[in-house]
Amino acid sequence: MKSLRCHAARRALLLSIALVLAALVMSQFVRAQEKPKATGEAASKQDSLIKTSPQEPLVRPPDAQPKPTPPKLPGEIEGPVIVNTDLITVTVTVTDIYGRYVSGLGKNAFSVFDDKLPQDISFFSDEDAPVSVGVIFDVSGSMSGDKISRAREALSHFIQTSHNSDEYFLIAFNSRAQLLLDRTRDGNAVLDKLTFVQTRNQTSLYDACYLGVEKVQRGTHPKRALLLISDGQDNDSRYTFSELRRVLKEADVVLYAIGILGGNDAGSSMGMEGQGILDELASVSGGKAFFPRTSAEMDDIFEQIALELRHQYSIGYKPANFVTNGKWHKIKVKITPPRGLPRLFVRSKEGYYAIANPR
């Protein structure tokens, strides 16, 4: 009996040992299965941290790369960014035989020649774009009497007809040129500044125009113009006529001159000389000079200039083999009127100097 009890105890002990051993084996097996999974999760987490680290930005596949922002073209309200320094832009005015402005023409109606070589037009616009306008007002002694009041009144017609987003720079000059207003869209502020000016001293017309070119080239709008109101008789400038003429040929700024002549100015030698100066400065920039005889004619001229600025074409091209050697290139713009239209006339700047980033 005692022997049977001992045998049963040994069997129970062996069974317990076997169960313990089985539990240990099962525990090791479970740990072995979980370890690769945990390792994979840690690696995945580490990989995720590496990808989102600031030092290692996430690389997108080629089709998911962000598209570069295209450069702005001339004619946009924001200041233009011209990437190609060989892009030549030309502001073109088209009129009929009666002097009326012709708008709505397509790119195919225009031909551009650079030193007599035909060019492919790469940019074309006829939109009514705002302008940066430099108003250069003569307040010297030669503008005494009713000249300045007539000119100020006519200037109000220009402002009323202009684009609502035009910006103005106001420069007054006698013995020296002075910036009275720097970049404003308030046309009335321009007129207010001219209300109580006193006419006296000499005339630094060339200095004032030089300052005007410098200011409008920093304007907001890519389209730029100068409105020169004077009798054209310079006698106190540091810059010379030749230096100013050269600057106007280099700059993409159109100058309009309004010669304010008195009763005896038109036929005098001083008056004739003044007209010749204003004519030359305007034409070399692609603009025009006017010499009104009456107040009504002056009002019409100022309105006409404002309308011209709103009905111009902008044409751009890239000359073949462009070299920045500083040489002068002559531009010729021709137009082929659509069928049914009479002869049309084109006015633009004469050319450009081959310098870095010509405009």
Secondary structure, 3 states (H helix, E strand, C coil): CHHHHHHHHHHHHHHHHHHHHHHHHHHHHHHHHHHHHHHHHHHHHHHHHHHCCCCCCCCCCHHHCCCCCCCCCCCCCCCCCCCCCCCEEEEEEEECCCCCECCCCCHHHEEEEECCEEECEEEEECCCCCCEEEEEEECCHHHCCCHHHHHHHHHHHHHHHCCCCCEEEEEEECCCEEEEEEEECCHHHHHHHCCCCCCCCCCCHHHHHHHHHHHHCCCCCCCEEEEEEECCCCCCCCCCHHHHHHHHHHCCCEEEEEECCCCCCCCCHHHHHHHHHHHHHHHHHCCEEECCCCHHHHHHHHHHHHHHHHCCEEEEECCCCCCCCCCEEEEEEEECCCCCCCCCEEECCCEEECCCCCC
